Amino acid sequence: MSVESYSQRLFEALTNGDRPSARAIIDECFRDGASAEQVVSDLFWPTYEQIETLFREDKLTTLAHHMATRLLRSLCDQAAQRFSFKNPIGRSVFAVCGPTDADELAGQMAADLLEAEGFAVNYAGSGIANDELLEIVQTTQPNVLLIFSSAPADLPGIRELIDTMREIGACDGIQIVVGGGVFNRAEGLAEEIGADLWAEDPTELCHVMIDYPEHRAQDEQRTVGRNRRPIRKAA
């Protein structure tokens, strides 16, 4: 699939709220031989980032942004139904995200692609209080707590949550993974708050979580991301 041949057309369809055209573009991608996973990772995610960048820079109206994110989420739902799911790998993920609809969309793309890779994923979205998160991770003991696509206003709460989890023995074996959102815009932030892993996008997230499946000890250098993980060799 040639992303360049589709990306601008999809962006225009999304920001105009043109649902038939957007669906037609995705149908073309599939006829061009793209898998559903490629459509999400190679087309939907860069388009999402373009929309968010322009909106933050006040180059996209609120109306266009809302139409785009809601239509793109509908397309993500449809694409996920066409995923080729790999066998379960025996690792569970509890995922949350930032407060906006766009954050929820980014979190959904991450959750969908992780599930396709064989992770067992529960995605709670946004607005979950720290005490509820602590209760669920202590009760269910997921292998990973994923905090994907967070906003700057979320950081004090995330820092408090991670500090509390590090102090509680019941959460000691749970890997804390962050990515997207504010973590992409502030170099070193993931390491500063004490996350185990971080990634810029959902595809990299899948890679780094597969490459580094183990929680590391408190006294080790914890945060591993795209600048620290080895380059994956082509199959």
C-alpha positions in Angstrom: 0.0 0.0 0.0 1.4 3.4 -1.0 0.4 5.6 2.0 1.1 8.8 0.2 -1.5 8.0 -2.5 -4.2 7.7 0.2 -3.3 10.0 3.1 -4.2 13.4 1.8 -7.5 12.1 0.3 -8.4 10.5 3.6 -7.4 13.6 5.6 -9.7 15.7 3.4 -12.6 13.2 3.7 -12.3 13.0 7.4 -12.1 16.7 8.1 -15.1 17.3 5.8 -17.0 14.6 7.5 -17.4 12.8 4.2 -18.3 9.3 5.3 -18.9 7.7 1.9 -15.6 9.0 0.5 -13.7 7.9 3.6 -15.1 4.4 3.3 -14.4 4.3 -0.4 -10.7 5.2 0.2 -10.3 2.4 2.7 -12.0 -0.1 0.3 -9.3 1.0 -2.2 -6.6 0.3 0.3 -7.9 -3.3 0.7 -8.1 -3.8 -3.0 -4.6 -2.6 -3.2 -3.5 -5.5 -1.0 -3.2 -3.7 2.4 -4.0 -5.7 5.5 -6.4 -4.2 8.0 -3.5 -3.9 10.5 -1.5 -2.0 7.9 -4.4 0.4 7.3 -4.6 1.2 11.0 -0.8 1.5 11.6 0.4 3.0 8.3 -2.6 5.1 7.3 -5.0 5.8 10.2 -2.2 6.6 12.8 -0.3 9.1 10.7 -3.5 10.8 9.6 -4.6 10.9 13.3 -1.3 12.6 14.2 -1.7 15.1 11.4 -5.2 16.0 12.6 -4.0 16.4 16.2 -0.9 18.5 15.2 -3.0 20.9 13.1 -5.6 21.2 15.8 -3.1 22.0 18.5 -1.6 24.6 16.2 -5.0 26.2 15.7 -4.9 25.3 12.0 -8.0 23.1 12.1 -11.4 24.1 13.4 -13.1 22.4 16.3 -15.9 21.3 13.9 -13.4 19.7 11.5 -11.5 18.1 14.3 -14.6 16.6 15.8 -15.9 15.3 12.5 -12.5 13.8 11.7 -11.9 12.0 15.0 -15.5 10.5 15.2 -15.4 9.3 11.6 -11.9 7.9 12.0 -13.0 6.0 15.1 -15.8 4.5 13.1 -13.3 3.4 10.4 -11.0 1.9 13.1 -13.9 -0.2 14.4 -14.6 -1.5 10.9 -10.9 -2.2 10.2 -10.5 -4.1 13.5 -13.2 -6.6 12.4 -10.8 -7.6 9.6 -7.7 -8.2 11.7 -5.9 -11.5 11.5 -5.5 -12.3 15.2 -2.4 -14.2 16.3 -2.5 -16.9 18.9 -2.6 -15.7 22.5 0.8 -15.0 24.0 -0.2 -15.3 27.6 0.2 -11.6 28.5 -2.6 -9.4 29.8 -2.9 -5.6 29.4 -5.1 -3.1 31.2 -5.2 0.1 29.2 -6.3 3.7 29.9 -5.8 7.0 28.0 -6.2 10.7 28.2 -9.4 12.7 28.6 -10.4 13.7 25.1 -12.2 11.8 22.3 -8.9 12.0 20.3 -7.1 10.4 23.2 -9.7 7.6 23.3 -9.2 7.1 19.6 -5.4 6.7 19.9 -5.9 4.4 22.8 -8.3 2.3 20.8 -5.8 1.9 18.0 -3.1 0.8 20.4 -5.5 -1.7 22.1 -6.7 -3.1 18.8 -3.2 -3.7 17.5 -2.0 -5.2 20.7 -5.0 -7.6 20.8 -4.2 -8.6 17.2 -0.6 -9.5 18.3 -2.0 -11.9 20.9 -2.2 -9.8 24.0 -5.3 -10.1 26.2 -6.5 -6.5 26.4 -9.0 -4.6 28.6 -9.4 -1.0 27.5 -11.1 1.3 29.9 -10.5 4.6 28.1 -10.4 7.8 30.1 -11.7 9.3 33.3 -10.7 6.4 35.6 -9.7 7.6 39.1 -6.4 6.4 40.5 -8.0 4.6 43.4 -10.1 2.6 40.9 -7.0 1.8 38.8 -5.1 0.7 41.8 -8.0 -1.6 42.8 -8.3 -3.2 39.4 -4.6 -3.8 39.0 -4.2 -5.3 42.4 -7.3 -7.5 41.9 -6.7 -8.7 38.4 -2.8 -8.5 38.3 -2.4 -7.7 34.6 1.1 -8.1 33.2 1.0 -4.6 31.9 -0.7 -1.3 32.8 -0.7 0.7 29.6 -1.3 4.5 29.8 -1.5 5.6 26.2 -2.0 9.1 24.7 -2.2 11.2 27.8 -2.6 14.9 28.1 -0.2 17.3 30.0 -2.9 17.8 32.7 -2.8 14.0 33.3 0.8 14.0 34.4 0.5 14.7 38.1 -2.0 11.9 38.4 0.1 9.5 36.4 3.2 10.3 38.4 1.2 9.7 41.6 -0.2 6.5 40.3 3.2 5.1 39.3 4.8 6.2 42.6 2.0 4.5 44.6 2.3 1.3 42.5 6.1 1.2 43.1 5.5 1.4 46.8 2.8 -1.4 46.9 4.2 -4.9 46.9 1.0 -6.3 45.3 1.8 -4.3 42.1 5.5 -5.0 42.0 5.5 -7.3 39.1 3.3 -5.2 36.8 5.0 -3.5 33.9 4.0 0.2 33.4 4.0 1.2 29.8 3.3 4.7 28.4 3.2 6.2 24.9 1.7 8.6 22.5 0.3 12.0 23.5 2.3 14.2 25.8 5.1 11.5 26.0 5.8 12.0 22.3 6.2 15.8 22.8 8.5 15.8 25.9 11.7 13.9 25.5 12.7 11.9 28.6 9.3 12.3 30.3 8.5 8.6 30.4 11.8 7.9 32.1 11.4 10.7 34.5 8.1 9.4 35.8 9.4 5.9 36.1 7.7 3.9 33.3 9.2 0.6 32.3 8.6 1.1 28.5 7.4 3.8 26.2 6.6 4.1 22.5 5.6 6.8 20.0 3.0 4.9 18.1 0.9 1.7 18.3 3.1 -0.3 16.0 6.2 0.5 18.0 4.3 -0.2 21.1 3.6 -3.8 19.9 7.3 -4.2 19.1 8.7 -2.9 22.3 6.2 -4.8 24.5 7.1 -8.1 22.7 10.9 -7.3 22.8 10.8 -6.5 26.5 8.2 -8.6 28.2 9.6 -8.5 31.8 9.2 -5.9 34.5 12.7 -4.8 35.7 13.9 -4.3 39.3 13.4 -1.0 41.1 17.2 -0.3 41.1 17.7 -0.9 37.4 17.4 1.6 34.5 13.8 1.0 33.8 12.6 3.0 30.8 13.1 1.4 27.4 11.9 3.0 24.2 12.7 3.4 20.6 16.1 4.8 21.2 17.1 2.0 23.5 15.6 -1.2 22.0 17.6 -3.1 19.4 16.6 -2.9 15.8 14.3 -5.7 14.8 15.6 -7.8 12.0 13.4 -8.5 9.0 11.9 -11.9 8.9 
